Amino acid sequence: MSSDFSFQQAFEAFSSALASVVFYSFNVDGVAVPVTVLWLISGGICFTLYLGFINLRGFRHAIRVVRGDFAKKQDAGEISQFQALSAALSGTVGTGNIAGVAVAISLGGPGATFWMIVAGFLGMTTKFVECTLAVKYRKILPDGSTAGGPMYYIKVALDKYNLPRLGTVLAGFFAIACVFGSAGFVHVNQGFVQVKTVTGFDNAWAFGIIYAALVGLVIIGGIKSIARVTEKLVPLMCAVYLTGALIIIGMHFSEIPAALWTIVKGAFAPEAAYGGFIGVLIQGFRRATYSNEAGIGSSPIAHSAARTNEPVSEGFVGLLEPFIDTVVICTISALLIILTGAYLQTGLDGVQISSYAFATVFEWFPWVLMVALLLFGYSTVVSWAYYGQKAWSYLFGENSLARNSYKVLIVCVVAIGAVPNIMAVFDFIDSMIFLMAVPNVLALFLLVPEVRRDLQVYWQKVQAKQL
C-alpha cells in the first residue's frame, strides 16, 4: 500500500466493493438489473394488488386522518399523527429529491422520471403496510415512550412461522444496517458541494463540524424535540424549494407539454445511450426508492411513535409520504432539470445539475437552492439520526447510556460527511439502505394477510362511526 493511500481512497474502495455485493445484478439486454431493486418492485406491485389499490382508494381518508379528524389525546404514543408524518417526511424529502433526481436523469435520461412516479404510487402501498405494522407491534416503555419499527415486526413475522432464531438474526441484521445507513454522508456532502459552488467556501472539515453541532442540538431531545422542529421545518423547506422551482417552470410554461412528452417517450422508447428500456426503468425505481424509502423500513420507526390506538390509521398517514416526496416534489425537480436542459450539461454531477437549472433564470437563484438543500439535508440527517438511535437501542438496550453513546457517535460521523466524493458516498449509503429492505420486505410479505384483515375491520369501524 502506498504512503499516500488516504482515508478518501480507502472509503471509495470499500464503498465500491460493498455496492457490488449489495447490488448484485443479472443482465437483461446488456443492462445490469439489481436484485434488491426487483425485490422492492415486486413488493410494491404485490401489496398494491393484494390490498385492492388502497394507495388510491384510501387517499381521501388519509387526508382526514392526518388533519386530526380521528385523533384522541388519550391514545398511546408520543407525537401527533401529523408530527409523525412531518418527522418521516423530513427523513425522505431531502437530497434525493434534488441531487437524486438529477442523478437518475443524467444516467437514465428524462424517461427515468416516469418510472420514478410509478415507483412512488407503488411505494404508497408499501408504506401503508409497514407503517401499520410498526404501530401494531410497537412497545410502550415504562416512561411512556415508544420503541417500534421493522426490528420488532420482523421478529414477530418469523416467530409466527416457527422460525424464532431466524427472526432474531434478521431483526438484528436490519438494525445494524439501519445504524450504518443513518450516517447522513450524502446530505452533508451535497450541502457542502452547493455551499462551495455558490459561495466559494471550501473548508469541508469546518462545514462538517458546524453541521454536526446543529444536528446534535436537536437529537439530544429525542423524537418529541425532532417532531417539534420538523413540523415547522418541513413545510418551510418545501415552500422555499417549490416556490423557486415553480417560478422557473412557469417561465418555461409553453415548453411543459414537450417536456412531458419527452418523459413519456423516454420511458418507453429510450435512447440506447441510457441503457434502453430496462436501464431507464431501473434508474427510475432505484432513485425513487432512495428518495421515498418505501420498503426500506426507516420511516416506520418514526410512525411507530404516533399517538393512535388504531395501527391501520397510521398506515393511511404513511401512504401520503411517497405521494408528497416522489409524485409531487421529484416530478417538479425533474421538470425543472428537463425544461432548462441542465441534464445535458457535461462535467456536472448530482446537485450541480440542479444548481445549473436554477442559475438559468437568475444568477442568484442558486442561493435559493442552497437554502432549500441545506434545510432538506439537515432535516433528513436529524430524522435518520433518530432511526439509527432506535436501531442502536434495539441492539444495546433502551437505556440512556445506549442512546447517548449513539448520539455522540453520529455527531462525529456527520462531522466527516463533507469529505468523501459523491459517488463513493452514494454507493455506501445506497448499500446500507437497500440492505435494510431485504428482511423488511420479507416480513411485509409474511404479515400482509393480517394487514388486510385489520384493514377490513378498520373500514367497518369507519362506516359505523366508531372511531
Secondary structure, 3 states (H helix, E strand, C coil): CCCCCCHHHHHHHHHHHHHHHHCCEEEECCEEEEHHHHHHHHHHHHHHHHCCCHHHHCHHHHHHHHCCCCCCCCCCCCECHHHHHHHHHHHHCCHHHHHHHHHHHHHHCCCHHHHHHHHHHHHHHHHHHHHHHHHHCCEECCCCCEECCHHHHHHHHHHHCCCHHHHHHHHHHHHHHHHHHCCCHHHHHHHHHHHHHHHCCCCHHHHHHHHHHHHHHHHCCHHHHHHHHHHHHHHHHHHHHHHHHHHHHHHCHHHHHHHHHHHHHHHHCCCHHHCHHHHHHHHHHHHHHHHHCCCCCCHHHHHCCECCCCHHHHHHHHHHHHHHHHHHHHHHHHHHHHHCCHHHCCCCCCHHHHHHHHHCCCCCHHHHHHHHHHHHHHHHHHHHHHHHHHHHHHHHCCCHHHHHHHHHHHHHHHHCCCCCCHHHHHHHHHHHHHHHHHHHHHHHHHHHHHHHHHHHHHHHHHHCCCC
